[in-house]
Amino acid sequence: MATVTVFVDQAVHGDLPRMCARTGRPTDELAWFERPVGRRSSAMYLLVLLGPVGWLALLALVATERRETLRVRLPYSAEAWRDDRRYGRWAAGSFVGGAAVLLAYGVVGTGPGGGWVVVGAGLILGGMAIAAMRRAQDPDFSMDASRRWVTLTHVHPAFVTATLAFPSTLTRSG
């Protein structure tokens, strides 16, 4: 996978070449991707040192925090959509299967059920791994400190080539 930096307005409006950012194939479809911008203040984690009161304060701060997000539109092919749906079905099936096994063991509760608990937990962990794999395949992006440039990472090399050759693309080297 590759990386390219484009002007923030182009990423937000989807003014990029119609080449799938994930597969590198031509497409007319666009997908929205959203990520938080900026990071939490690391100083607020010092509240942990205050014991249970600090823990509650930290939990309240994290729960009520309003973080700025950046939404970009990237070209995304039908093949990439199919892969996303397939991974989503596998992850959901694994979660539901694991929950069903654990629920069935909890309701029936016959004998030592260590094996059923392991199977249920394994299915749930498998669903989490599938969801993480799906997320890792998505294009990612970040905004620089000037808030003018967006760096698109984990995109297909053909998308980078097309972006650099796209007539209206403003790119930054380095």
C-alpha positions in Angstrom: 0.0 0.0 0.0 1.0 3.6 -0.6 0.6 7.2 0.7 -0.2 10.5 -1.0 -0.9 14.0 0.4 -3.6 16.1 -1.1 -5.3 19.5 -0.3 -8.0 19.1 2.4 -10.8 20.5 0.2 -10.1 17.9 -2.5 -10.4 15.1 0.1 -13.5 16.5 1.7 -15.3 17.1 -1.7 -14.1 13.9 -3.3 -12.3 15.8 -6.1 -9.9 13.0 -6.8 -9.4 10.7 -9.8 -12.1 8.0 -10.1 -9.7 5.2 -9.2 -10.6 3.0 -6.2 -8.4 3.9 -3.3 -8.5 0.3 -2.1 -8.3 -1.8 -5.2 -6.8 0.6 -7.8 -9.6 -0.1 -10.3 -11.7 2.5 -12.1 -14.9 3.4 -10.3 -17.6 6.1 -10.3 -18.6 5.5 -6.6 -17.5 7.5 -3.6 -17.4 6.4 0.0 -17.3 8.6 3.1 -14.6 7.9 5.7 -14.6 9.7 9.0 -11.8 10.0 11.6 -11.3 12.1 14.7 -8.9 15.0 14.3 -6.4 15.7 17.0 -5.6 13.8 20.2 -6.8 13.9 23.8 -4.7 15.8 26.2 -2.4 13.3 28.0 -2.5 15.5 31.1 -6.1 14.4 31.8 -4.8 10.8 32.4 -3.1 12.1 35.5 -6.5 11.9 37.1 -5.9 8.1 37.4 -3.5 9.0 40.3 -6.3 10.4 42.3 -7.9 7.0 42.9 -11.6 6.2 42.4 -12.6 9.9 42.3 -10.1 10.6 39.6 -11.2 7.5 37.7 -14.8 8.7 37.7 -13.7 12.2 36.6 -11.6 10.7 33.8 -14.5 8.5 32.7 -16.8 11.6 32.7 -14.3 13.6 30.7 -13.9 10.9 28.1 -17.6 10.2 27.9 -18.6 13.8 27.4 -15.7 14.8 25.2 -16.6 16.3 21.9 -13.9 15.6 19.4 -13.7 17.2 16.0 -13.9 14.8 13.1 -12.9 15.0 9.5 -15.0 13.3 6.8 -13.4 12.7 3.4 -14.9 11.2 0.2 -12.7 8.6 -1.5 -13.4 6.7 -4.7 -14.4 3.2 -3.7 -15.3 0.3 -6.2 -18.1 -2.2 -6.0 -15.5 -4.9 -5.4 -14.3 -3.1 -2.3 -17.9 -2.7 -1.1 -18.5 -6.4 -1.6 -15.4 -7.3 0.5 -16.6 -4.9 3.2 -20.0 -6.5 3.3 -18.5 -10.1 3.3 -16.2 -9.2 6.2 -19.1 -7.6 8.1 -21.2 -10.7 7.7 -18.5 -13.0 8.9 -17.8 -10.7 11.9 -21.4 -10.4 12.8 -22.0 -14.2 12.4 -19.0 -14.9 14.6 -20.2 -12.5 17.3 -23.8 -13.8 17.2 -22.6 -17.4 17.3 -20.3 -16.8 20.2 -23.0 -15.0 22.1 -25.5 -17.8 21.4 -23.1 -20.4 22.6 -22.4 -18.5 25.9 -26.2 -17.8 26.3 -27.1 -21.4 25.7 -24.5 -22.5 28.2 -25.8 -20.0 30.7 -29.4 -21.1 30.3 -28.9 -24.8 30.1 -25.8 -24.9 32.3 -25.3 -28.6 32.3 -22.1 -30.0 33.8 -18.7 -28.5 33.5 -18.9 -26.1 30.6 -15.3 -24.9 30.2 -15.3 -26.2 26.6 -18.4 -24.3 25.7 -17.1 -21.1 27.3 -13.9 -21.4 25.4 -15.8 -22.0 22.1 -18.1 -19.0 22.7 -15.2 -16.7 23.7 -13.2 -18.0 20.7 -16.0 -17.1 18.3 -16.4 -13.6 19.8 -12.6 -13.1 19.6 -12.7 -14.4 16.1 -15.4 -11.8 15.2 -13.2 -9.1 16.8 -10.2 -10.2 14.7 -12.3 -10.2 11.5 -13.6 -6.7 12.2 -10.0 -5.5 12.9 -8.8 -7.1 9.6 -11.6 -5.3 7.8 -10.7 -2.0 9.4 -7.0 -2.5 8.6 -7.9 -2.8 4.9 -9.7 0.6 4.8 -7.8 3.6 3.5 -6.7 5.8 6.4 -6.0 9.6 6.5 -4.6 12.2 8.8 -4.5 16.0 8.7 -1.3 18.0 9.2 -0.8 20.7 11.7 -1.6 23.5 9.2 -5.0 21.8 8.6 -4.5 22.4 4.9 -3.2 19.0 3.8 -4.6 15.5 4.2 -2.3 12.5 4.0 -4.1 9.4 2.6 -2.4 6.2 3.8 -3.0 2.6 3.0 -4.2 3.4 -0.5 -3.5 1.4 -3.7 -0.4 2.5 -5.6 -2.5 2.9 -8.8 -4.6 5.4 -6.9 -1.5 7.4 -5.9 -0.3 7.4 -9.5 -3.7 8.6 -10.8 -3.9 11.2 -8.0 -0.5 12.6 -8.9 -1.4 12.8 -12.6 -4.9 14.2 -12.0 -5.1 17.7 -13.5 -6.9 19.4 -10.6 -5.0 17.7 -7.8 -2.9 19.8 -5.5 -0.3 17.5 -3.9 2.6 18.2 -1.6 5.9 16.4 -1.9 7.8 15.2 1.1 
